[in-house]
Amino acid sequence: MRDRPPGRAPDYTTAALIMGGINLFWIFAVVQVVFGLPVVLLLGWLLNLGVSRLAARRA
């Protein structure tokens, strides 16, 4: 065992946001291939609405 306390944990915020964007992109691409662009636009609008409500609740 080490006698010193552990250091700070690394900040993975940027990596998590980038991977979230990549996952959102491929999910929207699959939805567009299967259902078409109007469904992707509707899902994007609903996602934006949900994020906006969460942000308003936190403020």
NUPA-75663 format. One line per 4 residues: number of its first residue (from 1); their letters; for each residue x, y, z of N, C-alpha, C. Coordinates in steps of 0.001 Angstrom, whole numbers. Each point is the difference from the previous one (the first is absolute). Layout:
<tordos>
NUM> a> X Y Z X Y Z X Y Z ~ ...
</tordos>
This chain:
<tordos>
1> mrdr> 827 -1183 0 -827 1183 0 869 1244 0 ~ -553 1051 -561 708 1274 -12 -330 776 1266 ~ 961 762 452 -192 794 1204 -565 1386 -288 ~ -115 370 -1261 -501 1321 -335 -1461 -82 -440
5> ppgr> -747 1078 182 -1404 -6 -418 -102 14 -1526 ~ -1091 -526 -535 -149 -12 -1461 -152 1417 -544 ~ 423 184 -1234 -98 1311 -646 -1411 242 -523 ~ -147 1082 -733 -1297 343 -570 -354 -978 -1115
9> apdy> -1274 -258 -134 -471 -860 -1074 62 764 -1322 ~ 284 -692 -1094 46 696 -1289 -1388 488 -414 ~ -34 1085 -756 -1252 586 -459 -341 -576 -1375 ~ -1028 -823 -59 -409 -641 -1244 -1228 667 -606
13> ttaa> -290 1236 359 -1187 680 -498 36 158 -1514 ~ 1121 445 -544 107 211 -1440 -167 -1318 -752 ~ 651 -1045 468 -112 -1296 -663 -1434 -522 53 ~ -673 193 1122 -1385 -462 120 -923 775 -937
17> limg> 206 1315 -127 -828 802 -904 239 -372 -1460 ~ 1242 -242 -366 299 -399 -1380 -618 -1351 -317 ~ 137 -964 901 -591 -1317 -248 -1522 69 -16 ~ -581 866 823 -1453 183 -45 -447 553 -1339
21> ginl> 750 953 -544 -307 547 -1318 137 -1030 -1107 ~ 1036 -824 74 188 -1060 -996 -1141 -1008 74 ~ -387 -386 1200 -1109 -944 151 -1314 598 -488 ~ -241 1264 298 -1212 664 -480 -15 48 -1524
25> fwif> 1159 261 -614 90 48 -1453 -364 -1333 -632 ~ 592 -1115 487 -285 -1273 -661 -1425 -475 288 ~ -536 332 1165 -1385 -377 281 -945 765 -920 ~ 246 1311 -177 -823 779 -931 157 -511 -1433
29> avvq> 1195 -435 -390 214 -532 -1354 -806 -1281 -209 ~ -4 -878 981 -775 -1244 -115 -1491 301 -40 ~ -462 920 840 -1415 366 3 -388 612 -1339 ~ 886 808 -586 -311 605 -1286 -87 -1054 -1103
33> vvfg> 887 -983 20 -45 -1048 -1013 -1277 -820 137 ~ -402 -291 1229 -1167 -852 220 -1308 769 -163 ~ -101 1200 565 -1283 712 56 -63 1272 -836 ~ 1144 593 -343 3 1217 -798 356 1230 809
37> lpvv> 241 1089 -729 443 1243 612 -1031 649 921 ~ -1304 -27 -312 -949 638 919 27 -590 1414 ~ 221 -1280 118 69 -624 1327 1256 460 731 ~ 1104 141 -711 1236 499 616 -197 1430 490
41> lllg> -641 821 -813 -264 1377 414 -906 44 1227 ~ -1009 -847 28 -889 -68 1165 761 -455 1246 ~ 842 -1019 -137 783 -467 1151 978 1071 482 ~ 620 706 -920 906 1087 381 -728 1108 734
45> wlln> -1189 337 -474 -802 1038 651 -406 -451 1411 ~ -427 -1266 131 -386 -516 1321 1195 -47 953 ~ 1151 -381 -511 1201 -26 825 371 1407 456 ~ -97 965 -894 272 1394 352 -998 498 1051
49> lgvs> -1245 -351 -166 -1018 401 964 301 -584 1386 ~ 379 -1268 46 328 -632 1274 1208 608 671 ~ 1039 291 -772 1198 619 560 -306 1408 500 ~ -827 732 -754 -372 1351 424 -788 -25 1306
53> rlaa> -888 -967 151 -762 -107 1256 896 -357 1172 ~ 973 -887 -237 946 -327 1075 836 1218 382 ~ 421 771 -979 803 1190 278 -832 1038 758 ~ -1272 152 -361 -850 962 696 -267 -445 1440
57> rra> -84 -1286 222 -243 -514 1346 1210 211 898 ~ 1213 -88 -586 1217 183 785 294 1464 296 ~ -532 896 -794 306 1433 182 -794 625 1109
</tordos>
